[in-house]
Structures are given as structure tokens and as C-alpha cells.
């Protein structure tokens, strides 16, 4: 039997036994104690088994108080109190299961969305195949209302509903040739999709794996709650001992134990954090664990990559300045041919510009990329290198730095060398995201004390973006190793969040207290290294996730404080003789229900 099934059975048994006992009290009083004891014993037996397992695993908690209460009630001739405690304990477990299930609703909906079959164009027409059989290059038909099965390219215009993945309320119109992420729903006419990768490597499959990790995780606050529970156990036993010393009445001791069973600590924290994970997923940010959600709530320093994170990452070619002997079109063609091997947003911008110009691109070979610095390889037998001044200088253009400094500071400059000689300069623009300034302002209002732009780009470009957005510091021309060092230097200022999207950001994302990847267009390596992934290509969703995390953590702490405070007051009243064991049990049940309902407020906006 599953854990949830056993809890349902125990709840039904305890409720039935208690009801039968109350009926016997009116009709056959002599049988009532036996009915109450019968309602208590199975719950006590299961509880003692769980306590033993916990002790063998080195864990102890407030379940011990519940066992002491039930055993004490039976021993002291208070079987009604024991039955109420049994019902309360079984009911608390059932309510916790129900609350967790409700809080997970938005996340588990993603699991159910994963399609199992797809329509593929074949030699004999359309054929239904399992999504595991789909291979890159397959042409698929996505019918109206169907979920896109794999990542790919739309072969015709489409209208997609991405609400389940990103929280976007309005369908998005996708042009022919645009990238389409799996998991979106076709809200328009049927369209053909060219598969880009297998189903196991698709965006939806990756999200499903992250959801499963998030659901299985246990947050530091939950472990901290366990430690608080031990302290609360000590306080409870101290109050019970004082009640015995002052009155010598064992029933007062029993009343104290009953009021303290079970504790809101073990109910409120996990429910509030799971609710926070669910809310963040609904907002378009998939937080991988409760640990990450709690850290997201505590962040004080924000480090951000520039290209593709603070900026649009869709660069536009402004100007091509070839060296004598080359045309601007040939310079762009050489650079774009090599950049086909790079996932960097600037590289993708150059490739897009070349294709828009109708230039035929060659397939590069022998490619070597230094993330954040440049890329080199062979294009039609010519050794081509492009990137920043330092990288290109090492590949045959010693004066690259001087050439790059001769242009406007707000522009992106890609230097190109061919066969060990200067080939030219490509000037591009990558404007800041429209929502970047608002996100940073919201982050500051949410408690961020320091914002740093951390980029591998040239200082002039990074400084220009940093000045436009009002960041506190700009660290430019940083290699991946130097980005890690910058993250570590910021940690004394408080918990550090690193936001990035490229392969070169992955080490810094892993080094930060919490790493967040821009997953809509970012590299897979950054998403794997990150603790959270922004599923939609909007940076403002991070600020929303921070707000949700802070609210969930605040509600958890509020529930714990209120639950403990009310329990302590109830124990003091019981110790003074103002509460009987039965009254104490009913009071604690009300407290537990109240803190669970309060924790569920984290689900609401």
C-alpha cells in the first residue's frame, strides 16, 4: 500500500473508531473506552514504526510527542483523548498530502503535457509514430490543439499558445523559419515542423526532468524545521516536567503533550515552499529545488551577463569594413560561415545577416572556440579567426586592439583575420532588452543591494550598457574562470545570484549561491549548471520569481512562528490546568489546520 493510501486508511479507521466510541457513550457506556482504544492503537503502531525507522536513520522529531500522547492517554485512562490525538495525527498527514498535491498542480501539469505520439511525413504519407522514433530532419505535422512534440523549425507560419510553459497569456504568432520549442500548443491552423533534435533532448523533456527534480527535493528550510522541532520538543518536555513538579497531576502532563502534537513546523514549511515552486513555474521560471527557492528569497547581490541576458542577443549588422582586396559581402560571408559552428548570440546575428543578404555559406572545419573571446577554423581552405582584439591578435592581426578602439563605444566590434592577416571589421548593435531596466528596479525593491554587469565583452561596450541600465559596477573582458572569481569575490556581500545564458556562463552559474539560466535561447550547458531556468525570453520574469520566493519563504516563517506561539500558549494553559487532554487535542488540531491553510496562501498571487 502507498504511503498516501495508508494515511487514508488510518484516517478512516480513527474517525470511524471515534464516532463509534461517541455512539457507545450514549448507548452503551461500558463499550466506549474499548472503541476509543481500538481507534488509537493502529495509528500508534504505525507511528512507532515510523519513529523507529527515523531513529535508525539518525532522525528524530515531533512524532515522538504524538506517540507519548497516545500511549499516555491509554495508560492514564483517557482513551477519548487518545482517539482525538490519533484522529488529529492521521488527519494532519492526510491534510499535508492534500496540500502538497494541490501545490504541485501547475508543475505536474507539465508532466501530463508530454506527448507520446506525433504525425510524421513519410514516403507513404502521414504516419503516427512514437516521439522516441523522431530524428533530426524529420518533417512533422502539428495539428490544431496538439502539443509540439520536439524542438524544431516552423516550415510555415503558426500560432502557438505557450502559457503552460512560460505563463504568456496570449498566443504568439510564429513566422516561417522561426525556432519552435516543444511543449507549446498549436492554437492555430496545422503546420509542418522540421525536427531539430530528438524528443529526449527537447525543451519539454528537459523541463520534465527539472520538474521531477524539483518535486523530489527537500529544502534547507525543511531541514532547519527539523532542527527547530528538536528544540520545540525540549521546550515541550520542560513545560510538561514543570506541570508535574507543580501539580503532581499526570493528566496535566498529558494535556501539555497533546497540545504540542503534531507541530506546525513539519507541515507549514514544505507546503509553502512547494507552493512557491508551483507559482514560479506558472510565472515562467522553473526552480529546480526547494533549496534554490529559499536561496532565491535571500539573494542580496545580482550578477548579470550582458549578451543575450541584459541585451536582446539579436544583434544587427550596422557596417562591414573590409581590408583592401575584400568586399564587405565577402568579409561577412567568411565570418558567418565560421560562426555557423557557434551558439553565441553575436555569431547567430552574423549568420542571420548573411542569410538575409543571400550569401552562400560554406561549412567550416577544424573549429576551435574560446567562449567569450573568439572562434577560429577553416573556411574553404582559408584559416579564419574572428572575435575580440586579444583573440584575433593571436591569430595574425597584431594591431587589432587599436583598430577596435576607433569606433563608437556602444557598438559591438567583431574583428576578422584570414590566413594570418587582417581581413576587416564588422560593426553590430545589440541593444538592451526593453524590460531590463524595469527588472533591475524591481530587483532592488525586492532586496537586492548590489547589481554587477559581468561580461566577456570589451569594456567600452559593457560600460555603455551598464551606464544605460544604472548598474553598480561593470566587470568586462572576463574569461569564464575570471567570472567564477568575480562571483566568489561578491559572496561576502551576501548570497549571490548569477544570471546568464551562454556556455561561458556555466561555471559562474555553478559557482554562485543560485545560478539562473535564460533557457529560451540559452545554451544547454548553462541550463544544466543553473539552479533555475527562465523558460520565456523575458528577463523581467526573474524579478517575479524573486518576489514569489520571498513571499513563500515569508509565509513559511510566519506559519511556523504563529503555530509555535499558539502551541506554547496552549501548553502553558494546559500546564496550569485550564485545558483537559481532549480540549488540548482539539485546540492543536485547529492550529495545524490553520497553519496549513496559511501556507497555501503561497499559491496565490
Secondary structure, DSSP 4 states (H G I P E B T S, - for coil): --HHHHHHHHHHHHHHHHHHHHHHHHH-HHHHHHHHHHHHHHHHHHHHHHHHHHHHTT---THHHHHHHHHHHHHTT-HHHHHHHHHHHHHHHHHHHHHHHHHTHHHHHHHHH--SEEEEEETTEEEEEEGGG--TT-EEEE-TTPBP-S-EEESS-EEEE-HHHH---S-EEE-TT-EE-TT-EE-SS-EEEEE-S-GGGSHHHHHHHHHHHHHH---HHHHHHHHHHHHHHHHHHHHHHHHHHHH--HHHHHHHHHHTSS-THHHHHHHHHHHHHHHHHHTTEEE--HHHHHHHHH--EEEE-IIIIIB-S--EEEEEEEPTT--HHHHHHHHHHHHTT---HHHHHHHHHHHHTTPPPPPPEEEEEETTTEEEEEETTEEEEEESHHHHHTTT-TTHHHHHTTS-TTSEEEEEEETTEEEEEEEEE-PBPTTHHHHHHHHHHTT--EEEEE-SS-HHHHHHHHHHHT-SEEE-S--HHHHHHHHHHHGGGS-EEEEE-SGGGHHHHHHSSEEEEETTTS-HHHHHH-SEEE-SS-THHHHHHHHHHHHHHHHHHHHHHHHHHHHHHHHHHHHTTSS-HHHHHHHHHHHHHHHHHHHGGGG--
